[in-house]
Amino acid sequence: MTVRQIKSYGPDMTSTTTTLPAYDLTGRTAFVTGAASGIGRATAILLARAGAAVHCADRDEKGLQETAALIARQGGTAHTHPLDVTDRPALAAAVRAAGPLHVMAAIAGIMHTSSVLDTRDEDLDRVLAVNFKGVLYACQEAARSMIASGVPGSIVTMASGAMDTASPGLLCYSVTKAAVVQLTKTLATEAGPHGIRVNAVAPGWIRTPMTDRHEPAAQLQAEAAMVRHSPLGRVGEAEDIAHAVLHLASDASAFTTGQILRPNGGVAMPW
Ligand SMILES: NC(=O)c1ccc[n+]([C@@H]2O[C@H](COP(=O)([O-])OP(=O)(O)OC[C@H]3O[C@@H](n4cnc5c(N)ncnc54)[C@H](O)[C@@H]3O)[C@@H](O)[C@H]2O)c1
């Protein structure tokens, strides 16, 4: 068995060299949506640190530039694609421009809260467009690229613990995350014969700008509950999820497809 020299990372994302196999993405091209912030940014940085040339897409152009600068500062290669993931032609053009893809991490998403009775058509349409259609378009374009170039690639989608739990106010969000799971499993069955693996990551509560947008009191309450209910006794960070994506993106998970990985500190929401 060939064991390649690869880099591994501490919590501060600094690298050390080790002989753990298969996490090396040198020579591979990765495309990350939602790369301007939070989990997407941490993932883009980590994939670049693992050796991939990373294409970063997001509607937040300033955030994208910051991510690209962070990657460049660490010696990595980043390209930026300012776009809205609900714009299918723009996403298709960006994936084409990236060249043959080895990895797609479809991470862009939005939160929406409203009670069932207060949910309006426009709320549902917007969350579905970003959280489901945006992921669908990214998966379609990635799979087309991988099939056309004969690359046995890996597609990673971003679900959520909300995919199979119910919380007040989270109808729209949780419906879209359940839909992402069905997309992931279905595409895994269709793309597997081309050597393409498709898996989802379903994080629990993670400290990112998305969760920071909560009222400070609600934020503190959620984090305290996380610490109380997690056997690990801490809140999750974006880097925890980036490592889960790296695992699924790399050859370390070569026999894993159609699966949902749940980095949630051992907690099922709602607590
Ligand atoms: N933070 C959590 O607790 C948590 C838990 C489970 C799942 N998730 C999922 O992880 C993903 C990332 O969330 P995060 O916490 O890093 O949030 P975040 O708000 O920090 O990052 C989301 C990114 O997506 C981008 N984005 C949103 N809509 C877009 C669009 N239409 N086109 C292009 N880019 C768009 C934003 O600009 C932002 O950069 C989301 O899919 C979210 O649902 C987050």
The ligand as an SDF file (V2000), in Angstrom:
LIG
                    3D

 44 48  0  0  0  0  0  0  0  0999 V2000
  -23.8490   27.6170   11.5170 N   0  0  0  0  0  0  0  0  0  0  0  0
  -24.5750   26.5560   11.8290 C   0  0  0  0  0  0  0  0  0  0  0  0
  -24.9270   26.3200   13.0170 O   0  0  0  0  0  0  0  0  0  0  0  0
  -25.0020   25.6010   10.7550 C   0  0  0  0  0  0  0  0  0  0  0  0
  -25.5420   24.3730   11.1490 C   0  0  0  0  0  0  0  0  0  0  0  0
  -25.9550   23.4740   10.1880 C   0  0  0  0  0  0  0  0  0  0  0  0
  -25.8140   23.7800    8.8490 C   0  0  0  0  0  0  0  0  0  0  0  0
  -25.2950   24.9790    8.4800 N   0  0  0  0  0  0  0  0  0  0  0  0
  -25.1950   25.2530    7.0470 C   0  0  0  0  0  0  0  0  0  0  0  0
  -23.8570   25.5360    6.7070 O   0  0  0  0  0  0  0  0  0  0  0  0
  -23.8320   26.4030    5.5710 C   0  0  0  0  0  0  0  0  0  0  0  0
  -22.9340   27.5980    5.8650 C   0  0  0  0  0  0  0  0  0  0  0  0
  -23.4890   28.3100    6.9570 O   0  0  0  0  0  0  0  0  0  0  0  0
  -22.6300   29.2790    7.8880 P   0  0  0  0  0  0  0  0  0  0  0  0
  -23.0630   29.0100    9.2770 O   0  0  0  0  0  0  0  0  0  0  0  0
  -21.2150   29.2330    7.5140 O   0  0  0  0  0  0  0  0  0  0  0  0
  -23.3000   30.6700    7.4650 O   0  0  0  0  0  0  0  0  0  0  0  0
  -22.6750   32.0560    6.9310 P   0  0  0  0  0  0  0  0  0  0  0  0
  -23.8280   32.9750    6.8870 O   0  0  0  0  0  0  0  0  0  0  0  0
  -21.4870   32.4130    7.7360 O   0  0  0  0  0  0  0  0  0  0  0  0
  -22.1970   31.6870    5.4560 O   0  0  0  0  0  0  0  0  0  0  0  0
  -23.0940   31.4750    4.4140 C   0  0  0  0  0  0  0  0  0  0  0  0
  -22.4600   31.9740    3.1370 C   0  0  0  0  0  0  0  0  0  0  0  0
  -23.3560   31.6780    2.0530 O   0  0  0  0  0  0  0  0  0  0  0  0
  -23.4050   32.8150    1.2190 C   0  0  0  0  0  0  0  0  0  0  0  0
  -24.6690   32.8460    0.4880 N   0  0  0  0  0  0  0  0  0  0  0  0
  -25.9220   32.9250    0.9860 C   0  0  0  0  0  0  0  0  0  0  0  0
  -26.8170   32.9810    0.0030 N   0  0  0  0  0  0  0  0  0  0  0  0
  -26.1220   32.9420   -1.1600 C   0  0  0  0  0  0  0  0  0  0  0  0
  -26.4840   32.9790   -2.5330 C   0  0  0  0  0  0  0  0  0  0  0  0
  -27.7710   33.0800   -2.9140 N   0  0  0  0  0  0  0  0  0  0  0  0
  -25.5190   32.9200   -3.4680 N   0  0  0  0  0  0  0  0  0  0  0  0
  -24.2080   32.8370   -3.0980 C   0  0  0  0  0  0  0  0  0  0  0  0
  -23.8020   32.8140   -1.8220 N   0  0  0  0  0  0  0  0  0  0  0  0
  -24.7410   32.8570   -0.8540 C   0  0  0  0  0  0  0  0  0  0  0  0
  -23.2900   34.0010    2.1510 C   0  0  0  0  0  0  0  0  0  0  0  0
  -22.9230   35.1860    1.4790 O   0  0  0  0  0  0  0  0  0  0  0  0
  -22.2510   33.4930    3.1360 C   0  0  0  0  0  0  0  0  0  0  0  0
  -20.9580   33.8090    2.7020 O   0  0  0  0  0  0  0  0  0  0  0  0
  -25.2830   26.7700    5.2780 C   0  0  0  0  0  0  0  0  0  0  0  0
  -25.7800   25.9330    4.2420 O   0  0  0  0  0  0  0  0  0  0  0  0
  -25.9750   26.4540    6.5970 C   0  0  0  0  0  0  0  0  0  0  0  0
  -27.3600   26.1550    6.4040 O   0  0  0  0  0  0  0  0  0  0  0  0
  -24.8700   25.9020    9.4060 C   0  0  0  0  0  0  0  0  0  0  0  0
  1  2  1  0
  2  3  2  0
  2  4  1  0
  4  5  1  0
  4 44  2  0
  5  6  2  0
  6  7  1  0
  7  8  2  0
  8  9  1  0
  8 44  1  0
  9 10  1  0
  9 42  1  0
 10 11  1  0
 11 12  1  0
 11 40  1  0
 12 13  1  0
 13 14  1  0
 14 15  2  0
 14 16  1  0
 14 17  1  0
 17 18  1  0
 18 19  2  0
 18 20  1  0
 18 21  1  0
 21 22  1  0
 22 23  1  0
 23 24  1  0
 23 38  1  0
 24 25  1  0
 25 26  1  0
 25 36  1  0
 26 27  1  0
 26 35  1  0
 27 28  2  0
 28 29  1  0
 29 30  1  0
 29 35  2  0
 30 31  1  0
 30 32  2  0
 32 33  1  0
 33 34  2  0
 34 35  1  0
 36 37  1  0
 36 38  1  0
 38 39  1  0
 40 41  1  0
 40 42  1  0
 42 43  1  0
M  CHG  2   8   1  16  -1
M  END
$$$$
